[in-house]
Amino acid sequence: MKPIVEICTGSFEDVKNAQAGGANRVELNSGLFLGGLTPSLATMRRVAAELSIPAVAMVRPRGAGFCYTADETAVMLADARLLLENGAAGIAFGFLTPDRRVDEDRTGEMTALIHELGGEAVFHRAFDCTVDPRAAIEALIRLGVDRVLTSGLADKAPDGVALLRDLQRQYGGEIQLLAGSGVNAGNARQLMEETGICQLHSSCRHWFADPTTHGGQVSYGYGPDPYGDCYDGVSLENVRDFVQAVKG
């Protein structure tokens, strides 16, 4: 298979840069500093209307983990429907039980909704918090999930190579694997060669200054030093470099 580059985006401008840089697909979020939250419907509509590459929309109502209440789940299902009806190519989501296993009831319900509306069901890095990755991926296959985004249960995908390779060899014919976290132009080719995974997910991040981040004793900063007055976004140059590294 030909390599597929997916860029993790947090805004319309990010998606523009991803497309201009040659990416095949984006994951559309808000709140990337929290690991990615559900994007606004206005952003989804504009992406679908003005850009051409597929956008998989994140559905995640809050930060922290993936064990959701009934009310949170109802909102997630409603968000997924609205996003798919307004141009999303798929939905990235994750449901876990308190003991860190795939919540099969909620995952099955979400997957069925996504497929009913013609989208791809993508289980995100909630997978990397599961207690048994093989049991988790087998559950996702049974439920009909199309793809799983994973770092191989490591903090960064280059550190999860052994498990990524094993999952691809054992399950790659039944579910798509998308390797992400810490993936960049400098390690993309080696990661593909070592794992056999041809779909890579990267943020291609850059820090952009905003001089209004701090005012007197008030701060809205979240970036690490020296980026305290910055917000993060997708760099067109970084996307181009990443695409070149992946596709040669």
N, C-alpha and C positions, 0 to 999 in steps of 0.2 A: 504493500500500500504506500501511496505517496504521503509524506509527512503532512500533518495538519497543525497549524499554529493557531492557538486560541489565546487571546489577550484578555486579562482581567481588567475591566473598566468600571469607572465610577461616575461617568457623566457622558453627555452627548459629545462634548469636545474630545474626551478620551476615545470614544468609538470612531470619531472622524480620524484621529491620528492612527488608530489601529488599522482602519481600512486603507488609509493613504500609505501606510508602511508595508502593506502586503499581507496582513493577517487573513486567515481563512474564516475566522469566527471570533465572536467576543462573548464573554460572560458579562452581563450588565448588572451592576449593583448600585447601591448607595452605601454610605458609611463604611468605606473600605478599612478605615482605621479600627473598626470593630470586627473585621474579618469579612465584611460584606453583608449588607442588608437589602431588603426589597427596594427596587428603584421606584421612582415616581411614574405614574401612568403617563404624564406629559412627556417625560424623557423617553419612555418606550415608544410612544406614538411618533415622536419626532425622529427617533432612530429608524423606525420602520418606514416612515414616509420619505426620508431624505438620503438614507444610506442603503447599501445593497448587500452587505455581508450578513449572515445569520447572527442573530443575537439571542443567546440563551439567558433568560432573566432569572436572577436569584430571587427565591422566596424564602426569606428569613426575617422574622418579626423583631428580633432583638439580639443583643450580644450574648456571650457566654455559651452555654451548651445547647443541646438539641432535644431535650425532654420537655415537650410542650403540653400546656393545658388544653382542655377541650375548646375553650374560647380562642386561644392562639391558633389552634389547628383549623378552626372554622374560618378565621381571617386568612390564613395561608391558602386554603382551598379557594376562597373567593378571590384573593389576589392572583393566584395562578390562572384562574379562568379569565379575569380581566386582562392580564398581560398577554395570554395566548390569543384572545379575541382582538387584541390591538397590535399584533405583529410579532410577538415573541416566537422564535423557532423552537423553543423548548423551555423547560423550567429546571433550575438547579435547586435542590432541596435536600433535607435530611431529617429523619425522625429516628430517635433512639429511645430505648427503654431505660429506666433508672439503673439497670445493671449493665448498661453499655452494649446492648445488642440492638440489631435493627428492629424497629417497631414495625412489624410486618403488616398489621392492620392499617395503620396510617400511611405507610409507604405504598401499600397496595391501592388504597383509595386515591392517593395523589397520582400514582402512575396511571391508573385507569382514566382519571380526568384528563391528564395530559394527552394520552393517546386518543381519547375520544375527540379532542380538539386538534388532532394532527401534529402534536409536538413531540419532541424527544424528552424522555425522563432521565435526568442526570442526578445521581446521588453524589453530593459534594463531600468535602473533607470531614464531615461527621463520621465518615467511614474510618478515618484515622484515629478516632476515639473509641472504636469498638474493641472489645476484649478478645475477640477471635476473628481475625480478618477472613479466614477461609469460610467459616460459618456465615459471616456477614455477606461475602460476595456470592455464596451459594443461595442465600435468601434473596438477594437482589436479582439474581438470574431467574429464580422461580417466579418472582413477582413481575418480571418483564421489564425491569429497568434497562435502559439502553446503554448507559455509560456511567462510569464511576471516576470521580476526580480524587486522586490519592497521591500522597508522598511516600507510600510504603510504610505508614505509621511512624515515620521519623519526622523531626521538626522540619527538615528540608529533604526534598526528593533525592538529591545526590547521596544522602546518608541512608536512604531506604532502598538502595539499588537491589540488594539481595531479595527482599520480599517482592519488589516490583517485578523483577525478572521471573520469580516463581509464579506470581499471579498471572502474568502474561502467558507463560508457558502452559499453565494448567487451565486457565479460564478465558484466554484471549479470543478463542473461537466462539465464545458464548456471550460475551459482553465486552464493550469497548473500554479500554483503560486509557485515562488521560492523566499524565504525570504532571504534578504541579507543586509549587512551593520551593523557592530558592533556585528556580530554573532560569537561566540566562544565556546570553550568547556565548559565554565562556565555557559552559558545561553541557549545552544542549546536545551536541553531536555525540559526545561520549556517553551521555545518559541514554540516548536512543540505541547506541551500539551495545551497551551493557545490558539493557533490559528487553530490547526488541519492541518497545513501545514507540509508536510513530505519531502519537498525538501529545503535544506539549502545551502547557498552560503557563503563562508568565505575566507579571504585572508591568514589566518594562517601565518601571517607575522613575519619576524625576520629581524633585522638590521645587515648587514655584513660590516665590516670595509674595506675601501680602502684608504691606506695612501697617494694616489696621488690625492685625492679630492681637496686639497688646495695646492697652490704653490705661495709663496710670497704674492702678493696683488691680486692674482687670485683665485676665488673659484667656484667650480662646485657643492657645497653642496646644498642639498634641504631638508635633514632630520631635524626634530626638535631637540633641545638640549635634551640629550647629543649625538645625532647621526649625527652631522654635517659632519663627515668624513665617512659616511656610505651610502650604498644603501639598499633598501628593497627587500626581496625575500621570497619565501615560505620555511618554516621550516618543515623538515621531522618529527621531534618530535611533532610539533604543529598539523600537519595533523593527525598523529596517535592518539593524544589525542582527537582531534575533532571527528574523526571517531568513536572512542570508546564511546564518550559522546552521539553521535547521534544514534548509532546502538546498544549500550549496550553490 
